[in-house]
């Protein structure tokens, strides 16, 4: 394993300030996503519904910015079987 790939595997997605969850540590896994300004509400809703249906993710938080972009935080309960992270 190269040093770059070892570093990548140790990285954890960081949550925006104020997005700390009050649930027990380790109960959920989180994935922050950024939706660009050109993605409308219907398209964003459909993308998130697909992630929920096939990946077991649920919407935890959404933060809308003045430029039209959105930061979305998805969560799901941790399982013993690894599943891929959503990629938009």
C-alpha positions, -999 to +999 in steps of 0.1 A: +000+000+000+014+034-010+016+063+015-011+082-005-036+053-005-029+046+032-037+083+039-069+081+019-081+050+037-076+068+071-095+099+061-129+103+075-155+128+061-156+159+082-189+174+093-196+211+089-195+231+121-226+227+141-235+194+125-225+172+154-250+145+162-264+139+196-267+101+191-243+077+207-208+077+192-204+049+167-241+042+162-243+058+128-220+064+099-222+097+081-215+109+046-214+146+037-224+155+001-223+188-018-250+195-044-239+222-068-262+252-076-273+238-110-290+208-093-327+217-088-348+205-059-365+177-079-332+163-091-317+165-057-347+148-042-345+120-067-308+115-061-313+113-024-342+089-028-320+066-048-294+066-021-320+059+005-335+030-015-304+012-025-278+023+001-299+024+032-290+061+038-314+086+054-313+124+053-299+138+085-293+175+076-294+199+047-278+233+046-286+256+018-262+284+007-269+317-009-251+306-041-277+279-046-255+250-035-265+226-007-245+205+018-263+173+027-255+150+055-267+114+050-266+088+078-273+051+083-269+026+111-235+009+111-236-027+099-212-056+098-214-058+061-195-030+043-215-012+016-203+015-009-206+051-001-229+073-022-212+091-051-229+119-068 
